[in-house]
């Protein structure tokens, strides 16, 4: 039986990876959409008890930093 927590964590991981793919694919054009509100939402996942959620969050943040580095911001 799959518990609600596991399902929610899985959905969160998929969403984080989707955001990472979008930011990576858009490259410097994604910079306009990376704001403090998005970073605040993402930062909430850094303290998750699920290590896969935390890993996905750090991978997403790496993509954001790489994008901002490319765009010169």
C-alpha positions in Angstrom: 0.0 0.0 0.0 1.3 3.4 -1.0 0.9 6.1 1.7 -0.2 9.6 1.0 3.3 10.9 2.1 5.1 8.8 -0.4 2.7 9.8 -3.2 3.1 13.5 -2.3 6.9 13.2 -2.2 6.9 11.5 -5.6 4.8 14.2 -7.0 7.1 16.8 -5.6 10.2 15.1 -7.0 8.5 15.0 -10.5 7.6 18.7 -10.2 11.1 19.7 -9.2 12.7 17.7 -12.0 10.2 19.2 -14.5 11.2 22.7 -13.3 14.8 21.8 -13.7 14.2 20.6 -17.3 12.3 23.7 -18.2 15.0 26.0 -16.8 17.7 24.1 -18.5 15.9 24.0 -21.8 15.0 27.7 -21.7 18.5 28.7 -20.8 19.0 32.4 -20.3 15.4 33.1 -21.3 14.3 31.5 -18.0 16.1 34.2 -16.0 13.1 36.5 -16.3 11.0 33.9 -14.4 13.4 33.2 -11.6 12.4 35.6 -8.8 12.3 35.6 -5.1 8.8 34.1 -4.9 10.0 31.0 -6.9 13.1 30.7 -4.8 11.1 31.0 -1.6 8.8 28.1 -2.7 11.9 26.0 -3.7 13.7 26.7 -0.5 10.8 25.1 1.5 11.8 21.7 0.0 15.4 21.9 1.2 14.4 20.7 4.7 12.2 17.8 3.5 12.7 14.6 5.4 12.9 12.7 2.0 16.4 12.7 0.7 15.2 12.3 -2.9 13.2 15.6 -2.6 16.3 17.3 -1.2 18.5 15.9 -4.0 16.0 17.1 -6.6 15.9 20.5 -5.0 19.7 20.8 -5.1 19.8 19.7 -8.7 17.2 22.3 -9.5 19.1 25.0 -7.7 22.2 24.0 -9.6 20.3 24.5 -12.9 19.2 27.9 -11.7 22.7 29.0 -10.8 24.0 27.8 -14.1 21.3 29.7 -15.9 22.0 32.9 -14.0 25.7 32.5 -14.6 25.1 32.1 -18.3 22.9 35.2 -18.5 25.4 37.3 -16.5 23.2 38.0 -13.5 
